[in-house]
């Protein structure tokens, strides 16, 4: 679907202050777009007259540097729930550009809050207790428990878990 660049907005679950844009990555993408053009590698959902992107924040920053706000790009637009927006953002960013502890922590923080605010989304992932625990977050994101545990510890949010250490686990950045 053709969408004006000015209509594209960040994923509502990406706090740009705590999960910032990497300028080095943007520069690399600007160079790529200038050499080969923009490919449709941003996924969005329609929200009113705007389009929220599930992933592709660095690509969006790059096309904003290369193109005018009124220029159009052809991108996939799909019906995406809030839960899917969060999962897509989390999993897309784990694969690219070596996610930092800051990115992991922000993803865990926002996921925990989302699941607490939307218990119906957490229901399939609850363990014995109906709390948003390390296990719940890990299952929802399909991330290793150790990654979530270390993040919750850094965020000082593990108190409701009282999770025992995972045998043989080393911190995963």
N, C-alpha and C positions, 0 to 999 in steps of 0.2 A: 504494500500500500504506500502511496506517495504521501509523505508527511513533511510539513515545513519544519525546519530546524527549530524555529522559535516556539513550536508547539511541544517540543520534547522536554520532559521534566525527569528528575532523578527518581529512582525507586523510593517510595515513601519510607522504606525501612533502612535506607542508607543515610546515616547522619554524616554529612560531609565534613563536619568538624572533627568527629572521632574516627572517621573512616575516609581520610582525605584522598584527593587525586594525586597520583605520583607524576610529577612534571616530566621526569625522564621518560616514562612510558608514553606520555602524551606527545613528546617530541618525536619519539620513534614512530608513533602512529601518524603524526603529521607528515613525516618524511615518506612513509608508506603510501598514504593517501595522495600525496603530490606525485608520486611515481606511478601508481597503478590505479588510482581512483578509489572511491569509497565502495566497499562491498556491503551487502545488507546484513552486517553482523551486529545488529542491535535488535533486541526483542522488546516489544512494547505492548501495553494494553491501553485502550481508550478510556479516558476519565473525563467526561464532559467534552470540552473543546480541546483538551490537551491529551498528551500521550505520556504515560509513565513508563520508563524503561525498566525492565527486569534486570538487565545487565548491559554493559557497554558504556559505562560512565566515562572511561578514558577515551573511547572512540568518539563519544559525544563531545567531549572537550576538544578533541583534535579536529572534528569537522567544524566546530564553532570557530576555530582558528583559521581554517582553510576556506570556509564558505560563508555566505551572507545568511543572516537569520531568516530571510524570506525564501532562500533556496530550498528545494525539496530533495529528500532522500527516499529511496524505496526500501522499506523495512517490513519485516513480518509483524503483524499486529494480531494478537490472539486474546481470547477471553482467559484471563488469569486471575485466580483468587488471590487474596492477601497472603494466604499460606504458601501458595505456589510462588508468588513474587519473592517472598523471603527465602524459600528453599533454593530457587534458581540463583538468586544473588549469592547466597552462601556457597553453593557448590561451584558456580562458575568462577568465583574468585579464589577458591582453594587451588584450582588447577593452574591458574595464570599467575605469573610474576611473583612466585614464592610468597605466599601470604605471610605477613608479619604477625607477631603476637598481638599488636594493636588491632589489626583487621580481624583476627580470630576472636579476640575479646569483645570487640564491638558486635560481631555477629552473634556470639553467645548471649551477650547482654540483651540485644534487641529480640532475639528468639525467646529467651526466658520471659521477657515482658509480654511479647505477643501471645505466648501460650497461656500465661496467667490471665490475660485479658480475653482470650478466646479458648476457654476450656474444651469446647467441642472439637477443636483442632488437635488438642493434646490427648483426648480420650483414647485413641488407638495405641498411644505410646506410653500410657501410664504403667508403672510397675504396680506394686501392691498398694501403695498409698496414692491418694489422688492429689499429688503435689507435682509441681514442675521441677523435677529432680535432674541430676546429671544424666541418669538413664533416659528420662523423657526427652531431654534436649538432644542427646546423642542419637536416639532412635529417630526423632523428627528430622534431623539434619542428615542422618546416615553418616555420622562422623564417629571416629574412634572415641570410646569413653575417656581414654587418657587425655585426648585433646580438649575435651569439654571440661574434664575435672581440673586440669591445670589452669584453664581459663577462668573457671569459677573461683579457684583459689586466688588467682591474681586479682580478680575483681572483688574478692572478699564476699562472695555470694554463695559460698558452699555450706553455710551454717545449717540450712534446712535439709541438706543432703546427709551430712555426717558420713560421707562416703569413705570407705576404707581405701587405702592405696591399692592400685591395680598392680598385681604381681608382675615384676619384670618390666614395668612401664618406665620409660624415660620421658622427660618433658618434650613435647612436640611443639615447636614454634608455630 
